[in-house]
Amino acid sequence: MSLENTVFYRLTDENENSCTQLLANIMRTKFVRDIILKFLCGNISDEILDSIRENCIETQLHFFGKWAS
């Protein structure tokens, strides 16, 4: 399967903000957040995982809206 045929590529190719929003929303649940971070970061300690709170997860839209002047 080529990259262009994957669902992830189709979602992010034209609408990266929606994909970022979806990822941020599902990472608000600790169980799912831990799975995703272990997959992305490899050998991440439980201490670090436990230190990440729901309010640490934000999207770029929230970030720019929050800090834009």
MIFIDO-667578 format. One line per 2 residues: for each residue x, y, z of N, C-alpha, C. Coordinates in steps of 0.02 Angstrom, whole numbers, always signed. Example, Ala and Ser with C-alpha at 12.3 -4.5 7.8 and 13.67 -1.06 7.14 Angstrom:
BEGIN
+660 -284 +390 +615 -225 +390 +660 -165 +390; +642 -112 +354 +684 -53 +357 +645 +2 +394
# end
This chain:
BEGIN
+42 -59 +0 +0 +0 +0 +45 +62 +0; +30 +108 -45 +69 +169 -48 +44 +219 +5
+87 +265 +22 +70 +316 +73 +6 +353 +54; -2 +369 -10 -59 +408 -32 -126 +372 -23
-124 +306 -13 -186 +267 -5 -205 +257 +68; -167 +283 +115 -183 +272 +185 -233 +325 +209
-273 +306 +258 -322 +351 +286 -288 +411 +318; -233 +398 +354 -197 +453 +387 -173 +505 +337
-146 +483 +282 -123 +530 +230 -180 +571 +203; -235 +537 +189 -293 +573 +162 -320 +625 +210
-319 +608 +275 -343 +656 +325 -297 +716 +331; -232 +703 +330 -184 +757 +344 -163 +795 +282
-172 +766 +224 -150 +799 +162 -184 +866 +153; -248 +869 +165 -284 +931 +152 -311 +964 +216
-310 +927 +271 -340 +955 +331 -301 +933 +394; -240 +954 +398 -197 +935 +454 -225 +959 +521
-259 +1016 +522 -287 +1042 +585 -339 +995 +614; -380 +964 +572 -430 +917 +597 -397 +855 +627
-344 +832 +596 -309 +773 +622 -275 +790 +688; -246 +848 +694 -215 +870 +757 -268 +875 +812
-325 +902 +796 -380 +907 +844 -403 +839 +867; -410 +792 +821 -430 +724 +838 -378 +691 +884
-315 +696 +867 -262 +667 +908 -262 +697 +978; -268 +763 +982 -270 +796 +1048 -330 +773 +1089
-387 +765 +1057 -447 +744 +1093 -440 +672 +1120; -414 +626 +1080 -408 +558 +1104 -352 +551 +1156
-303 +596 +1155 -249 +594 +1204 -269 +624 +1271; -328 +650 +1277 -352 +677 +1341 -369 +621 +1390
-379 +560 +1365 -391 +502 +1407 -323 +470 +1424; -307 +464 +1488 -242 +440 +1509 -224 +372 +1479
-270 +325 +1478 -256 +259 +1452 -232 +263 +1379; -269 +300 +1338 -252 +307 +1268 -188 +348 +1260
-181 +401 +1298 -121 +444 +1296 -58 +402 +1310; -61 +359 +1360 -4 +317 +1376 +15 +271 +1319
-35 +241 +1287 -23 +196 +1230 +11 +235 +1173; -16 +292 +1157 +12 +332 +1101 +82 +355 +1117
+94 +380 +1177 +160 +405 +1195 +212 +348 +1198; +192 +290 +1222 +238 +233 +1222 +255 +212 +1151
+206 +216 +1106 +219 +199 +1036 +266 +250 +1004; +252 +315 +1015 +292 +368 +983 +360 +377 +1015
+364 +369 +1081 +427 +384 +1117 +468 +323 +1135; +441 +264 +1125 +479 +204 +1142 +485 +194 +1216
+544 +198 +1242 +558 +184 +1312 +546 +246 +1355; +483 +259 +1371 +464 +316 +1412 +443 +290 +1481
+467 +322 +1532 +455 +297 +1600 +383 +311 +1622; +360 +269 +1668 +294 +279 +1697 +290 +344 +1736
+346 +365 +1764 +349 +429 +1801 +333 +488 +1754; +361 +486 +1695 +347 +540 +1646 +274 +536 +1623
+251 +475 +1608 +181 +467 +1586 +133 +493 +1639; +147 +479 +1702 +103 +501 +1757 +105 +576 +1767
+159 +608 +1745 +164 +681 +1754 +126 +721 +1701; +106 +688 +1648 +70 +722 +1594 -4 +722 +1610
-32 +780 +1616 -103 +788 +1634 -143 +808 +1573; -209 +799 +1578 -254 +815 +1523 -245 +887 +1499
-235 +933 +1545 -229 +1004 +1526 -162 +1019 +1492; -117 +970 +1488 -54 +979 +1451 -64 +968 +1376
-120 +938 +1357 -133 +921 +1288 -173 +978 +1256; -142 +1010 +1207 -174 +1065 +1171 -161 +1058 +1097
-202 +1088 +1057 -191 +1088 +984 -158 +1153 +964; -133 +1153 +903 -101 +1213 +879 -152 +1270 +871
-214 +1253 +856 -265 +1305 +850 -275 +1340 +917; -278 +1300 +970 -284 +1327 +1037 -222 +1368 +1054
-164 +1342 +1037 -101 +1376 +1052 -99 +1444 +1019; -114 +1448 +953 -110 +1511 +918 -164 +1559 +942
-223 +1532 +956 -276 +1575 +981 -260 +1603 +1049; -226 +1564 +1088 -209 +1584 +1156 -154 +1637 +1158
-107 +1630 +1113 -48 +1675 +1115 -48 +1729 +1062; -95 +1727 +1016 -96 +1779 +963 -113 +1846 +993
-82 +1897 +966 -95 +1964 +992 -147 +2001 +951
# end
